[in-house]
Structures are given as C-alpha cells and as structure tokens.
Amino acid sequence: MRIFQGAAVFVYCVCSQHYLFSTFAASVMGSLMYLRASNGIYFEVGGTSTNIGVIKNGRPAIDYSVVGGHSTFISSLDVRVLGVAGGSMVRANAQGVVDVGPRSAHIAGLDYAVYQDPAQIQDPELEFFSPREGDPADYAAIKLKSGKRVAITNSCAANVLGLVEPELPR
C-alpha cells in the first residue's frame, strides 16, 4: 500500500509532463504516473469528497457515464465519488453519531472545531442544526461563548484520536 497526497504530489508530477488534470482524473493519473500502479484500487480523500477507482493491467477502469441515473453511452473513467472526506460534518442524535456527511464544513460556511485557538473555546455547547436549506437538522456543531458556531468533522475526530501527526513549525 502506498499513500500520497493527491493535490501537491500530483501537481508536481503532472506539470513536468505539461498536462493538467482535475477532480477524479487527477486521482487516477496520480496513481498511474506517480505511483506507477499497474493493479489496484485507489482512494483519494480530499476535503469534501473521496474518489474511488480501479486500475487493472496498467489501465484505469472505463465505463459509460451515468447522469441522473441514466446511462449516456459516453465512455469515461469509472470513478465513484463519495461525499465523505476530511471536512465532512458529523450527524448525531441523543444516542450518538448516526452518519457523516455529505455536507462539509466548507459548504456550510463553518470553521473546523479542532483548528480553533484553544483560548476561544469557552463555554462550548453541543447543538444540532441544518447547515443549508433542505439538509437534515441532525448535523452536530459546537456553539462558543462568542456565539460562533464551529463544525465537528472527520478531521476533528482524526486529530482528537491522535491519528494525525502534528505539523512541524515552518
């Protein structure tokens, strides 16, 4: 298993070849060009979504594009995009966590709780709300004494659980 950060590494390896790819095309091209993957399943986790695809015999899986549940009969990369990633917000109720995402802190216009200045975390209150019109009202956030609302995300959980190495000073 190899893990790489799609954005930074991909820009480095692709720009040297005079190609520019974005979104899920960058995921597969990063796997092919940087990792030299010949067979495997790749996951590229970003801030708002996760791209999942397959490489077999050095070629990415290809299938007909599906738009709104309808096949277009136009061949394209067969990549599944899930609305769950580092910025995905936690959904909960009185019994505990019930889901994560698809709404992200970025789209909801909220900062991540884990990246707040600890001095700002005064009298925190757990609250449930609907980030955007039409969203379920079970997204969890923390309301600070200042009135600011901050999101509880996958990135927050990973940091609190010690799964993320602290950044080194620059």
N, C-alpha and C positions, 0 to 999 in steps of 0.2 A: 504494500500500500504506500502510495506517495501522496502527500498533501501539499498543495500550493495555493497561494492567494491569487485568484484569477485576475484581478484588476492590475496590480503592479507588475507581476511577472509576465502577464500576457502582453501588456503594452511594450515591455522590454523586448520580448522575443518577436513580436509581430512587426513592430516598427522597423526593425532591422531588415525585414523582408519586404518592406514597402506595401504592406497590406493593413487594412483596418477593418476589424470586425467588432460587432457589439452584441449585447444581450447573450442569448443562448449560443449563437455562433461562436462567440468568444470562448465559451466553456469548452466546446468540442475542439476548437482549433488550439486552445491552450493545452488540452490533453494530448492532442496529436503532435504538435510542434515542440512543446517544451518537455513534456514527459516522455515523448516518443512511445506512447501507449499503442500496443497492437491489439490487445484484447482486454476488455474491462468495462466496468460500469463506473461512471464518474458522477460526482455530486459537486456542484459549485454553489456554495452558500454565500449569498450577499446580504444586504441589509433588509430587503423586503421580500425576496423570493429565493427559492432553491431550484436550480436546474439539474435534471437527472437525465442521463443518456447512456447509450451503449456504443462501444467501439468493438467491432469484430473483424479480425484479419486486417487490421490497419485502416478500416473504413468506418465512418460513423453510420449508425442506423438511419435509413431513409424510409419515409412513409408519406402517404398523402396528407396534406394539411387538412385539419378539421377546424372549421369556423362555426361557432354557434351550434355545434353538434352535427354539422353537415360536412361531408367529405367534399373537398374541392377538386379532387383528382389532379392536384398540382403537387409534385414531389417536393419535399423539403426535409430538413433534419428532423428526426423523430426524437424530440426532447420534451420531457414533461416538466412543466413549471408549476411548482407548488408555492402557495402564498404563505410560506413559513420560513423565517430566517432570523438573523440576529435582532432585528428591530421589531419582530412580531410581538404584539401585545398579548398578555395573559388574560384569559377569560376564566372567571370563577363565580362561585356562589357561596352560600353559607357552609356547604360541605367541603369545599376546596376547589382546586383547579379543575375545570371541565374541558378546556380546549386552549389552543394557542393560535392566534391569527384568525383570519388572514389580515386583519387591519394592522398596520405598522405604526410605530410612534411617529415616524416622519410624516406620514399622510395625515395622522391625527393632529399634527402640529405640536407635539409634546417632546420635551427632553426626556432622556433616559434617567430613571431614578439613580442608578448606580454611578453616574458620572456627575452628580451634583456635588457641590462643595459641602462637606460634612457640616460645616457651620450653618448652612441653610436648612438642614433637616431638623426643624424644631416643631414639636407637637404634631408629628405626622398622623394622618388619618387615612385609613383604607376607605376608598369609595368605589362604587360601581357606576358606570356611565356608558352612554352611547357616543363613541367618538365622532361619527358622522351620521347624518340623517339616514335612516334605514338600517343602521347597524344595531345588533342586539345590545341591550343595556347591561351586559354582564362583563364588560371589559373592566379590569381592575387597574386602579391608579392610586397614587398617594397624593393627598392634598396637604400642602405645607402650611405652616402658620402664616406665611406671607400671602397665602391664597393661591399660590402657584400650584398647578397640577402637573405631576411627573408620571411617566409611564413605567410600568413593570413589564420588562421584555425578556426574551431568551438571553440576551446579552447580560442583563442584570442577574439572572439566575446563574449563568456560567461564571460570572465574576464572584458572586457570593459563595458559590460552591467550590471556589478555588480552581476552576478548570481553565482559567486564563492566566497566563504569566503577566505580572505587572510590566508596564512599559518602562524601558530604561530611559533615564534622563538624556535629552539630546544635547 
